Amino acid sequence: MPKAELQDLDVLTGTKGKQAISSKYVLQGTIGSGNFGKAVLACRSDSPDEKVIIKQIQIQEDSIREDALREAKMLSQFDHVNIVHYYECVLEDDCLHIVMEYASEGDLADLIAKRAEEKKGFTEDEIMFWFVQIVLALYHVHSKNILHRDLKSQNVFISEGNIVKLGDFG
């Protein structure tokens, strides 16, 4: 990894004097996986009721390392109610742990599948409520000159109160 990129990673992860991920969080199990990593449900060691998602990305390959670093940098720039909140990154043993907000109601794809199975459609009000939130999230992302290149129902998360959280900027 180029020296400047290593310095960026150190700044982003705060690796100097940082606690190990296992000392700060209690891992509860994998809830999803993708091409480059997995999403693990966890809770804070000092606050067991506060759940988070830890995206674990193995970064031995340069291309994966660059993508993971880019995603973490992007997430750290966003501060919007409709974008998954970024808490921190921790680098341990060639694994980048990106700690993010947990959306308790899952993703929109799962909700669509569940409603289809129940043969229960969505109301126009529900659809418009989510649509407006997605547009507001995209407006915020675009205001930072960033494009979300993988906008799909699996990357739209629903939190308590039916609040949409746009995520997975990988």
MDTraj code that builds the backbone (N, CA, C; nanometers):
import mdtraj as md
import numpy as np

residues = "MET PRO LYS ALA GLU LEU GLN ASP LEU ASP VAL LEU THR GLY THR LYS GLY LYS GLN ALA ILE SER SER LYS TYR VAL LEU GLN GLY THR ILE GLY SER GLY ASN PHE GLY LYS ALA VAL LEU ALA CYS ARG SER ASP SER PRO ASP GLU LYS VAL ILE ILE LYS GLN ILE GLN ILE GLN GLU ASP SER ILE ARG GLU ASP ALA LEU ARG GLU ALA LYS MET LEU SER GLN PHE ASP HIS VAL ASN ILE VAL HIS TYR TYR GLU CYS VAL LEU GLU ASP ASP CYS LEU HIS ILE VAL MET GLU TYR ALA SER GLU GLY ASP LEU ALA ASP LEU ILE ALA LYS ARG ALA GLU GLU LYS LYS GLY PHE THR GLU ASP GLU ILE MET PHE TRP PHE VAL GLN ILE VAL LEU ALA LEU TYR HIS VAL HIS SER LYS ASN ILE LEU HIS ARG ASP LEU LYS SER GLN ASN VAL PHE ILE SER GLU GLY ASN ILE VAL LYS LEU GLY ASP PHE GLY".split()
xyz = np.array([
    [0.0857, -0.1173, 0.0000],
    [0.0000, 0.0000, 0.0000],
    [0.0902, 0.1235, 0.0000],
    [0.0618, 0.2243, -0.0865],
    [0.1436, 0.3450, -0.0875],
    [0.1449, 0.4119, 0.0490],
    [0.2563, 0.4816, 0.0784],
    [0.2739, 0.5426, 0.2098],
    [0.1623, 0.6410, 0.2430],
    [0.1218, 0.7248, 0.1469],
    [0.0148, 0.8229, 0.1713],
    [-0.1154, 0.7522, 0.2074],
    [-0.1432, 0.6414, 0.1404],
    [-0.2657, 0.5660, 0.1675],
    [-0.2609, 0.5027, 0.3062],
    [-0.1430, 0.4550, 0.3464],
    [-0.1277, 0.4005, 0.4813],
    [-0.1535, 0.5091, 0.5850],
    [-0.1029, 0.6296, 0.5594],
    [-0.1267, 0.7388, 0.6519],
    [-0.2746, 0.7726, 0.6584],
    [-0.3436, 0.7738, 0.5422],
    [-0.4879, 0.7978, 0.5400],
    [-0.5601, 0.6938, 0.6241],
    [-0.5188, 0.5685, 0.6120],
    [-0.5824, 0.4612, 0.6874],
    [-0.5584, 0.4797, 0.8366],
    [-0.4353, 0.5188, 0.8739],
    [-0.4060, 0.5442, 1.0149],
    [-0.4927, 0.6573, 1.0693],
    [-0.5072, 0.7634, 0.9933],
    [-0.5891, 0.8767, 1.0374],
    [-0.7346, 0.8338, 1.0489],
    [-0.7845, 0.7633, 0.9479],
    [-0.9238, 0.7209, 0.9458],
    [-0.9554, 0.6238, 1.0586],
    [-0.8679, 0.5278, 1.0801],
    [-0.8948, 0.4260, 1.1812],
    [-0.8469, 0.4673, 1.3192],
    [-0.7632, 0.5685, 1.3255],
    [-0.7095, 0.6077, 1.4549],
    [-0.6330, 0.4926, 1.5178],
    [-0.5506, 0.4239, 1.4393],
    [-0.4869, 0.3007, 1.4853],
    [-0.3901, 0.3219, 1.6003],
    [-0.3379, 0.4400, 1.6173],
    [-0.2452, 0.4641, 1.7275],
    [-0.3235, 0.4664, 1.8593],
    [-0.2947, 0.3726, 1.9485],
    [-0.3596, 0.3674, 2.0789],
    [-0.5036, 0.3161, 2.0753],
    [-0.5423, 0.2544, 1.9667],
    [-0.6807, 0.2071, 1.9508],
    [-0.6992, 0.0722, 2.0186],
    [-0.8162, 0.0548, 2.0822],
    [-0.8482, -0.0738, 2.1444],
    [-0.8861, -0.1759, 2.0375],
    [-0.8660, -0.3024, 2.0698],
    [-0.9066, -0.4102, 1.9799],
    [-1.0588, -0.4108, 1.9683],
    [-1.1080, -0.4510, 1.8524],
    [-1.2525, -0.4534, 1.8274],
    [-1.3230, -0.5435, 1.9292],
    [-1.2601, -0.6542, 1.9663],
    [-1.3228, -0.7486, 2.0600],
    [-1.3313, -0.6939, 2.2023],
    [-1.2522, -0.5935, 2.2338],
    [-1.2609, -0.5350, 2.3674],
    [-1.3681, -0.4262, 2.3745],
    [-1.4112, -0.3772, 2.2589],
    [-1.5117, -0.2705, 2.2553],
    [-1.6512, -0.3207, 2.2206],
    [-1.6576, -0.4358, 2.1501],
    [-1.7853, -0.4867, 2.1014],
    [-1.7970, -0.6359, 2.1283],
    [-1.9198, -0.6802, 2.1521],
    [-1.9488, -0.8226, 2.1659],
    [-2.0150, -0.8667, 2.0362],
    [-1.9460, -0.9508, 1.9602],
    [-1.9981, -0.9964, 1.8318],
    [-2.1083, -1.0990, 1.8553],
    [-2.2215, -1.0831, 1.7843],
    [-2.3369, -1.1693, 1.8071],
    [-2.3680, -1.2616, 1.6899],
    [-2.3049, -1.2409, 1.5767],
    [-2.3283, -1.3314, 1.4644],
    [-2.3381, -1.2591, 1.3321],
    [-2.3085, -1.3314, 1.2265],
    [-2.3133, -1.2772, 1.0913],
    [-2.4581, -1.2656, 1.0452],
    [-2.4933, -1.1491, 0.9918],
    [-2.6300, -1.1312, 0.9412],
    [-2.6333, -1.1121, 0.7902],
    [-2.5164, -1.1044, 0.7290],
    [-2.5109, -1.0915, 0.5839],
    [-2.3673, -1.1013, 0.5366],
    [-2.3537, -1.1303, 0.4076],
    [-2.2194, -1.1353, 0.3506],
    [-2.2260, -1.0960, 0.2041],
    [-2.1126, -1.0474, 0.1562],
    [-2.1030, -1.0049, 0.0172],
    [-1.9740, -1.0544, -0.0429],
    [-1.9359, -0.9937, -0.1542],
    [-1.8158, -1.0368, -0.2255],
    [-1.6879, -1.0145, -0.1463],
    [-1.6837, -0.9070, -0.0672],
    [-1.5580, -0.8702, -0.0036],
    [-1.5599, -0.8778, 0.1482],
    [-1.6728, -0.9124, 0.2075],
    [-1.6747, -0.9154, 0.3524],
    [-1.8078, -0.9630, 0.4055],
    [-1.8233, -0.9420, 0.5366],
    [-1.9487, -0.9831, 0.5990],
    [-1.9940, -0.8761, 0.6974],
    [-2.1234, -0.8769, 0.7247],
    [-2.1829, -0.7850, 0.8208],
    [-2.2146, -0.8635, 0.9471],
    [-2.1621, -0.8167, 1.0591],
    [-2.1774, -0.8852, 1.1863],
    [-2.2559, -0.7958, 1.2815],
    [-2.3589, -0.8525, 1.3421],
    [-2.4342, -0.7818, 1.4446],
    [-2.3526, -0.7859, 1.5729],
    [-2.3439, -0.6720, 1.6407],
    [-2.2672, -0.6638, 1.7645],
    [-2.3338, -0.5645, 1.8584],
    [-2.2885, -0.5653, 1.9814],
    [-2.3319, -0.4619, 2.0753],
    [-2.2077, -0.4078, 2.1447],
    [-2.2203, -0.2873, 2.1930],
    [-2.1078, -0.2250, 2.2633],
    [-2.0861, -0.2958, 2.3967],
    [-1.9608, -0.3205, 2.4313],
    [-1.9274, -0.3879, 2.5567],
    [-1.9806, -0.3112, 2.6767],
    [-1.9742, -0.1792, 2.6705],
    [-2.0168, -0.0972, 2.7829],
    [-2.1655, -0.0626, 2.7804],
    [-2.2360, -0.1024, 2.6736],
    [-2.3787, -0.0730, 2.6607],
    [-2.4454, -0.1835, 2.5793],
    [-2.4762, -0.2973, 2.6420],
    [-2.5262, -0.4148, 2.5688],
    [-2.6556, -0.3931, 2.4906],
    [-2.7325, -0.2920, 2.5260],
    [-2.8571, -0.2659, 2.4535],
    [-2.8343, -0.1894, 2.3232],
    [-2.7170, -0.1320, 2.3063],
    [-2.6875, -0.0543, 2.1856],
    [-2.6224, -0.1445, 2.0806],
    [-2.7015, -0.1776, 1.9782],
    [-2.6525, -0.2667, 1.8731],
    [-2.5898, -0.1858, 1.7594],
    [-2.4918, -0.2469, 1.6958],
    [-2.4238, -0.1893, 1.5803],
    [-2.4013, -0.2994, 1.4776],
    [-2.3669, -0.2574, 1.3583],
    [-2.3231, -0.3510, 1.2550],
    [-2.1749, -0.3269, 1.2324],
    [-2.0991, -0.4349, 1.2271],
    [-1.9574, -0.4240, 1.1964],
    [-1.9346, -0.4937, 1.0627],
    [-1.8994, -0.4143, 0.9632],
    [-1.8671, -0.4695, 0.8321],
    [-1.7198, -0.5085, 0.8356],
    [-1.6927, -0.6366, 0.8199],
    [-1.5566, -0.6884, 0.8264],
    [-1.5083, -0.7183, 0.6851],
    [-1.3993, -0.6528, 0.6472],
    [-1.3461, -0.6665, 0.5119],
    [-1.2010, -0.7114, 0.5207],
    [-1.1721, -0.8297, 0.4654],
    [-1.0342, -0.8771, 0.4583],
    [-0.9629, -0.7955, 0.3509],
    [-0.8504, -0.7345, 0.3854],
    [-0.7884, -0.6390, 0.2925],
    [-0.6464, -0.6784, 0.2522],
    [-0.6235, -0.8062, 0.2269],
    [-0.4913, -0.8484, 0.1827],
    [-0.4609, -0.7984, 0.0407],
    [-0.5607, -0.7980, -0.0465],
    [-0.5399, -0.7553, -0.1854],
    [-0.5482, -0.6038, -0.1947],
    [-0.4600, -0.5448, -0.2786],
    [-0.4548, -0.3995, -0.2918],
    [-0.5874, -0.3388, -0.3377],
    [-0.6541, -0.4036, -0.4347],
    [-0.7790, -0.3472, -0.4873],
    [-0.8881, -0.3467, -0.3810],
    [-0.8964, -0.4527, -0.3030],
    [-0.9953, -0.4602, -0.1952],
    [-0.9619, -0.3577, -0.0878],
    [-0.8343, -0.3442, -0.0571],
    [-0.7892, -0.2476, 0.0435],
    [-0.8297, -0.1060, 0.0026],
    [-0.8080, -0.0712, -0.1238],
    [-0.8428, 0.0621, -0.1729],
    [-0.9933, 0.0850, -0.1671],
    [-1.0723, -0.0139, -0.2078],
    [-1.2184, -0.0011, -0.2041],
    [-1.2689, 0.0142, -0.0612],
    [-1.2137, -0.0644, 0.0309],
    [-1.2559, -0.0574, 0.1711],
    [-1.2220, 0.0783, 0.2308],
    [-1.1042, 0.1270, 0.2011],
    [-1.0618, 0.2574, 0.2500],
    [-1.1515, 0.3673, 0.1935],
    [-1.1828, 0.3572, 0.0650],
    [-1.2699, 0.4561, -0.0007],
    [-1.4096, 0.4558, 0.0631],
    [-1.4640, 0.3365, 0.0893],
    [-1.5965, 0.3287, 0.1508],
    [-1.5960, 0.3901, 0.2907],
    [-1.4949, 0.3586, 0.3694],
    [-1.4876, 0.4132, 0.5053],
    [-1.4739, 0.5655, 0.5024],
    [-1.3939, 0.6165, 0.4101],
    [-1.3793, 0.7624, 0.3984],
    [-1.5121, 0.8266, 0.3604],
    [-1.5828, 0.7648, 0.2670],
    [-1.7123, 0.8188, 0.2252],
    [-1.8101, 0.8218, 0.3413],
    [-1.8225, 0.7089, 0.4096],
    [-1.9171, 0.7017, 0.5206],
    [-1.8861, 0.8052, 0.6283],
    [-1.7590, 0.8303, 0.6514],
    [-1.7216, 0.9258, 0.7556],
    [-1.7610, 1.0689, 0.7193],
    [-1.7873, 1.0964, 0.5918],
    [-1.8261, 1.2301, 0.5468],
    [-1.9743, 1.2592, 0.5666],
    [-2.0554, 1.1551, 0.5788],
    [-2.2000, 1.1737, 0.5815],
    [-2.2516, 1.1949, 0.7231],
    [-2.3431, 1.2887, 0.7355],
    [-2.4133, 1.3124, 0.8610],
    [-2.5576, 1.3457, 0.8238],
    [-2.6369, 1.2417, 0.8039],
    [-2.7745, 1.2600, 0.7583],
    [-2.8609, 1.1493, 0.8184],
    [-2.9798, 1.1843, 0.8589],
    [-3.0703, 1.0889, 0.9239],
    [-3.1043, 0.9705, 0.8338],
    [-3.0982, 0.9884, 0.7024],
    [-3.1357, 0.8822, 0.6095],
    [-3.0162, 0.8103, 0.5476],
    [-2.9010, 0.8225, 0.6102],
    [-2.7814, 0.7489, 0.5688],
    [-2.7292, 0.6753, 0.6911],
    [-2.6947, 0.5492, 0.6727],
    [-2.6424, 0.4683, 0.7824],
    [-2.5270, 0.5452, 0.8470],
    [-2.5350, 0.5634, 0.9780],
    [-2.4337, 0.6404, 1.0512],
    [-2.3059, 0.5592, 1.0690],
    [-2.1947, 0.6238, 1.0426],
    [-2.0621, 0.5659, 1.0586],
    [-2.0108, 0.6021, 1.1976],
    [-1.9608, 0.5033, 1.2721],
    [-1.9047, 0.5305, 1.4044],
    [-1.7526, 0.5331, 1.4039],
    [-1.6923, 0.4270, 1.3498],
    [-1.5465, 0.4198, 1.3517],
    [-1.4982, 0.3055, 1.2633],
    [-1.3674, 0.3061, 1.2396],
    [-1.2997, 0.1947, 1.1720],
    [-1.1886, 0.1456, 1.2625],
    [-1.1696, 0.0155, 1.2611],
    [-1.0601, -0.0437, 1.3365],
    [-0.9902, -0.1426, 1.2432],
    [-0.8601, -0.1274, 1.2294],
    [-0.7809, -0.2179, 1.1465],
    [-0.7102, -0.3160, 1.2377],
    [-0.7354, -0.4464, 1.2157],
    [-0.6707, -0.5526, 1.2932],
    [-0.6361, -0.6676, 1.1997],
    [-0.5098, -0.7051, 1.1979],
    [-0.4671, -0.8254, 1.1263],
    [-0.5239, -0.8352, 0.9852],
    [-0.5023, -0.7348, 0.9038],
    [-0.5495, -0.7322, 0.7650],
    [-0.7012, -0.7403, 0.7516],
    [-0.7732, -0.7018, 0.8544],
    [-0.9193, -0.6950, 0.8482],
    [-0.9617, -0.5548, 0.8908],
    [-1.0345, -0.4880, 0.8033],
    [-1.0875, -0.3561, 0.8357],
    [-1.2287, -0.3755, 0.8895],
    [-1.2536, -0.3263, 1.0089],
    [-1.3840, -0.3341, 1.0739],
    [-1.4470, -0.1950, 1.0657],
    [-1.5538, -0.1820, 0.9887],
    [-1.6255, -0.0550, 0.9786],
    [-1.7490, -0.0670, 1.0671],
    [-1.7544, 0.0133, 1.1722],
    [-1.8632, 0.0072, 1.2691],
    [-1.9690, 0.1099, 1.2286],
    [-2.0928, 0.0607, 1.2114],
    [-2.2011, 0.1443, 1.1608],
    [-2.3292, 0.1246, 1.2409],
    [-2.4218, 0.2126, 1.2162],
    [-2.5540, 0.2072, 1.2771],
    [-2.6275, 0.0803, 1.2358],
    [-2.7027, 0.0252, 1.3286],
    [-2.7837, -0.0938, 1.3034],
    [-2.9268, -0.0512, 1.2701],
    [-2.9793, -0.1002, 1.1604],
    [-3.1181, -0.0747, 1.1209],
    [-3.2006, -0.1971, 1.1615],
    [-3.2775, -0.1824, 1.2663],
    [-3.3432, -0.2960, 1.3314],
    [-3.4478, -0.3675, 1.2473],
    [-3.5003, -0.3016, 1.1449],
    [-3.6075, -0.3637, 1.0655],
    [-3.5566, -0.4325, 0.9390],
    [-3.4255, -0.4387, 0.9202],
    [-3.3693, -0.5087, 0.8045],
    [-3.3643, -0.4222, 0.6802],
    [-3.3573, -0.4883, 0.5660],
    [-3.3502, -0.4112, 0.4413],
    [-3.4834, -0.4159, 0.3664],
    [-3.4959, -0.3264, 0.2709],
    [-3.6199, -0.3129, 0.1953],
    [-3.6494, -0.4384, 0.1130],
    [-3.5469, -0.5052, 0.0642],
    [-3.5672, -0.6276, -0.0143],
    [-3.6369, -0.7347, 0.0696],
    [-3.5921, -0.7511, 0.1935],
    [-3.6547, -0.8500, 0.2827],
    [-3.7988, -0.8119, 0.3141],
    [-3.8223, -0.6828, 0.3340],
    [-3.9579, -0.6371, 0.3631],
    [-4.0509, -0.6596, 0.2438],
    [-4.0009, -0.6354, 0.1240],
    [-4.0799, -0.6596, 0.0023],
    [-4.1131, -0.8084, -0.0085],
    [-4.0134, -0.8944, 0.0150],
    [-4.0354, -1.0396, 0.0069],
    [-4.1368, -1.0851, 0.1120],
    [-4.1252, -1.0307, 0.2320],
    [-4.2176, -1.0676, 0.3391],
    [-4.3605, -1.0271, 0.3038],
    [-4.3769, -0.9061, 0.2524],
    [-4.5108, -0.8599, 0.2142],
    [-4.5654, -0.9421, 0.0981],
    [-4.4827, -0.9811, 0.0038],
    [-4.5272, -1.0635, -0.1090],
    [-4.5746, -1.1998, -0.0592],
    [-4.5007, -1.2564, 0.0355],
    [-4.5380, -1.3852, 0.0930],
    [-4.6729, -1.3756, 0.1654],
    [-4.6940, -1.2634, 0.2327],
    [-4.8202, -1.2419, 0.3043],
    [-4.9338, -1.1957, 0.2120],
    [-4.8975, -1.1701, 0.0839],
    [-4.9922, -1.1174, -0.0148],
    [-5.0557, -0.9865, 0.0348],
    [-4.9703, -0.9042, 0.0931],
    [-5.0128, -0.7756, 0.1468],
    [-4.9285, -0.6666, 0.0812],
    [-4.9899, -0.5837, 0.0030],
    [-4.9168, -0.4775, -0.0662],
    [-4.8819, -0.3615, 0.0253],
    [-4.8111, -0.2662, -0.0301],
    [-4.7757, -0.1438, 0.0412],
    [-4.8779, -0.0364, 0.0081],
    [-4.9017, 0.0512, 0.1027],
    [-4.9917, 0.1632, 0.0747],
    [-4.9140, 0.2709, -0.0003],
    [-4.9859, 0.3561, -0.0668],
    [-4.9216, 0.4673, -0.1362],
    [-4.8468, 0.5559, -0.0366],
    [-4.9022, 0.5741, 0.0825],
    [-4.8360, 0.6563, 0.1845],
    [-4.7024, 0.5950, 0.2280],
    [-4.6989, 0.4633, 0.2455],
    [-4.5732, 0.3968, 0.2829],
    [-4.4675, 0.4174, 0.1743],
    [-4.5078, 0.3950, 0.0508],
    [-4.4145, 0.4076, -0.0614],
    [-4.3622, 0.5505, -0.0727],
    [-4.4502, 0.6480, -0.0612],
    [-4.4083, 0.7881, -0.0712],
    [-4.3179, 0.8277, 0.0462],
    [-4.3478, 0.7771, 0.1643],
    [-4.2663, 0.8058, 0.2829],
    [-4.1228, 0.7581, 0.2604],
    [-4.1075, 0.6355, 0.2102],
    [-3.9737, 0.5811, 0.1827],
    [-3.9075, 0.6527, 0.0657],
    [-3.9855, 0.6783, -0.0396],
    [-3.9307, 0.7443, -0.1586],
    [-3.8698, 0.8799, -0.1225],
    [-3.9425, 0.9593, -0.0470],
    [-3.8933, 1.0924, -0.0083],
    [-3.7644, 1.0794, 0.0726],
    [-3.7590, 0.9835, 0.1632],
    [-3.6387, 0.9646, 0.2441],
    [-3.5187, 0.9222, 0.1582],
    [-3.5428, 0.8355, 0.0623],
    [-3.4351, 0.7924, -0.0279],
    [-3.3851, 0.9114, -0.1093],
    [-3.4761, 0.9924, -0.1588],
    [-3.4374, 1.1111, -0.2358],
    [-3.3566, 1.2075, -0.1490],
    [-3.3984, 1.2282, -0.0250],
    [-3.3236, 1.3171, 0.0658],
    [-3.1831, 1.2630, 0.0920],
    [-3.1715, 1.1322, 0.1098],
    [-3.0398, 1.0716, 0.1302],
    [-2.9525, 1.0904, 0.0059],
    [-3.0091, 1.0656, -0.1110],
    [-2.9326, 1.0819, -0.2355],
    [-2.8938, 1.2281, -0.2582],
    [-2.9813, 1.3193, -0.2219],
    [-2.9502, 1.4621, -0.2340],
    [-2.8279, 1.4955, -0.1486],
    [-2.8244, 1.4421, -0.0283],
    [-2.7098, 1.4659, 0.0601],
    [-2.5821, 1.4050, 0.0012],
    [-2.5920, 1.2829, -0.0472],
    [-2.4761, 1.2159, -0.1078],
    [-2.4264, 1.2958, -0.2286],
    [-2.5184, 1.3359, -0.3149],
    [-2.4799, 1.4101, -0.4353],
    [-2.4235, 1.5476, -0.4013],
    [-2.4687, 1.6072, -0.2904],
    [-2.4150, 1.7379, -0.2499],
    [-2.2666, 1.7280, -0.2135],
    [-2.2192, 1.6071, -0.1854],
    [-2.0776, 1.5827, -0.1558],
    [-2.0028, 1.5360, -0.2815],
    [-2.0703, 1.5452, -0.3976],
    [-2.0137, 1.5006, -0.5258],
    [-1.9782, 1.3517, -0.5246],
    [-2.0657, 1.2746, -0.4634],
    [-2.0491, 1.1294, -0.4566],
    [-2.1729, 1.0658, -0.5177],
    [-2.1516, 0.9584, -0.5931],
    [-2.2623, 0.8810, -0.6483],
    [-2.2713, 0.7480, -0.5751],
    [-2.3921, 0.7069, -0.5449],
    [-2.4122, 0.5719, -0.4896],
    [-2.4303, 0.4824, -0.6110],
    [-2.3325, 0.3980, -0.6377],
    [-2.3332, 0.3205, -0.7618],
    [-2.4009, 0.1854, -0.7493],
    [-2.4651, 0.1596, -0.6363],
    [-2.5299, 0.0297, -0.6176],
    [-2.6629, 0.0481, -0.5448],
    [-2.7443, 0.1383, -0.5971],
    [-2.8730, 0.1665, -0.5340],
    [-2.9709, 0.0549, -0.5692],
    [-3.0099, -0.0199, -0.4670],
    [-3.1044, -0.1302, -0.4833],
    [-3.1701, -0.1551, -0.3485],
    [-3.2767, -0.2320, -0.3484],
    [-3.3534, -0.2527, -0.2257],
    [-3.2714, -0.3204, -0.1149],
    [-3.1693, -0.3969, -0.1498],
    [-3.0844, -0.4608, -0.0486],
    [-2.9952, -0.3600, 0.0237],
    [-2.9773, -0.2408, -0.0341],
    [-2.8930, -0.1372, 0.0262],
    [-2.9750, -0.0229, 0.0855],
    [-3.1053, -0.0437, 0.0966],
    [-3.1938, 0.0506, 0.1634],
    [-3.2413, -0.0196, 0.2909],
    [-3.1981, 0.0328, 0.4048],
    [-3.2277, -0.0301, 0.5326],
    [-3.3386, 0.0463, 0.6032],
    [-3.4139, -0.0257, 0.6850],
    [-3.5257, 0.0347, 0.7571],
    [-3.4956, 0.0249, 0.9068],
    [-3.5005, 0.1386, 0.9728],
    [-3.4790, 0.1390, 1.1173],
    [-3.6124, 0.1607, 1.1881],
    [-3.6066, 0.1604, 1.3184],
    [-3.7263, 0.1795, 1.3993],
    [-3.7998, 0.3068, 1.3558],
    [-3.9312, 0.2990, 1.3500],
    [-4.0117, 0.4131, 1.3078],
    [-4.0246, 0.4251, 1.1570],
    [-3.9846, 0.3185, 1.0839],
    [-3.9926, 0.3173, 0.9379],
    [-3.8989, 0.4203, 0.8727],
    [-3.7910, 0.4535, 0.9402],
    [-3.6956, 0.5507, 0.8876],
    [-3.5974, 0.4775, 0.7951],
    [-3.5830, 0.5296, 0.6737],
    [-3.4949, 0.4718, 0.5729],
    [-3.3519, 0.5139, 0.6009],
    [-3.2595, 0.4190, 0.5806],
    [-3.1158, 0.4434, 0.5947],
    [-3.0468, 0.3884, 0.4711],
    [-2.9931, 0.4754, 0.3889],
    [-2.9196, 0.4335, 0.2700],
    [-2.7822, 0.3851, 0.3147],
    [-2.7407, 0.2697, 0.2660],
    [-2.6131, 0.2147, 0.3089],
    [-2.5400, 0.1435, 0.1970],
    [-2.4322, 0.0776, 0.2336],
    [-2.3453, -0.0003, 0.1462],
    [-2.2933, 0.0823, 0.0298],
    [-2.1941, 0.1635, 0.0585],
    [-2.1310, 0.2483, -0.0418],
    [-2.0058, 0.1828, -0.0995],
    [-1.9953, 0.0514, -0.0837],
    [-1.8743, -0.0218, -0.1218],
    [-1.8472, -0.0253, -0.2666],
])
top = md.Topology()
chain = top.add_chain()
for i, resn in enumerate(residues, 1):
    res = top.add_residue(resn, chain, resSeq=i)
    for name in ("N", "CA", "C"):
        top.add_atom(name, md.element.get_by_symbol(name[0]), res)
traj = md.Trajectory(xyz[None], top)
